[in-house]
């Protein structure tokens, strides 16, 4: 898989039922069942809906860029003026982080494990 491509999106909300209803009605998206982390896949693997009520209730919609090295990308982004909202986080399938660019736009970087 090529890296440095936008290939995933995520919606964070403290009201996942309303978000599902809105985006499902608007775009016809299908939502999977909720994981133990309160995360639901959208259209199997195109994106995700995260119930953020347990972590402060942040509301956002972001894109993710797949990178070769999440920690190195975060380090480089900070050098270029970005700030870290969600530090490098790892789960069994992926490693990711959320950043804010110097203009205040939130975005994510990620890498699937085993690649």
N, C-alpha and C positions, 0 to 999 in steps of 0.2 A: 504494500500500500504506500502510495506517495504521502509524504508528510507536508506540513504547512498548508493544508487544505481545510477549508471550512466544511465539515461533514457531520455536524451534530448540532442540535439546539436543545435548550432547556428552559422551562418556565417554572419559576419559583413562586409559590403562593401559599398563603395561610388559609385559603378557601378552595381546596382542590375540586370540590363538587361543582362550584360555579364555573371554575375554569374549564373543567371537562365539558360542562353543558355548553358554554360559549364556543370553545374551539371545536367541539364535536359538531355542533349545529352549523357553525360557519364553514368549516373545512371538511367535515365528514371524517375527522380523525377517530381512530379506535384506540382506546386506552386499555392497557393490560392491568392485571391485578397489582395491588400495592405490595411492595417488598417490605421486609422488616424495617428498612430505613425510610419508609413512607414515600417510596419512589415508584412511579409507574412509567412504563415504556409507552411511547406513542407510535402507532403504526409499526409495531414489533421492535424496530430499532432505529427509526429516523430521528427520534428525539425523546425527551423525558419531561414528566411533570413531577415536581418535588413538593410535597407538603412541608413547608418550612415552619409550621407553627411550633414545632419542638425546638427550633434553633433561632428563635427571635422573630419569625413571621415575615422575613424579607419577601418582597414582591419584585420580580424582575423577569425579563426575557433576554436570553443571551445566546450567542453563537459560540461554538467551540472550534478551535483549530487543532488538528492532530499534529503533534510534534514528535521528534526523535527522542528528546530528553526533557521531561517536564521541569525538573529542578533547574537545569541549565537555562531553559527558556524563561522561567520565573526570575532567575538571577539577572539575566540580560534585560528583561523588561523593567526590572527595578532600576538598573543602570540608566535606562532610557527615560525614567521618570514615572513609571507605573507604580501603583501600590497594590498590595496583596489583600484581598478580602477573605478568601479561603485558601489557606496554605496548602502546599502539596499534600494530597490525601490519597491514600491507596486502599483499594478493596480487592477482592479476589480477581476481578476482571480488568480493572483499569486503574490508572493513576491520573489525577487531575488537580487543577487549581483554578481559582477565580481571581482575576486581576481587574484593576481599573486603570485605563490609559490616562495620560496627562490631561485629557479633555474631560474626564469624568465618565467615560463609557465603560460599562462592565463587559468583560468577555472571559471566555474560558480557554484553557489549553488542556490537552489530554493525550494519553497514549494507552492503547490496549496492551495488556500484559502479554508477554510472549512474542512481541514484535520489536 
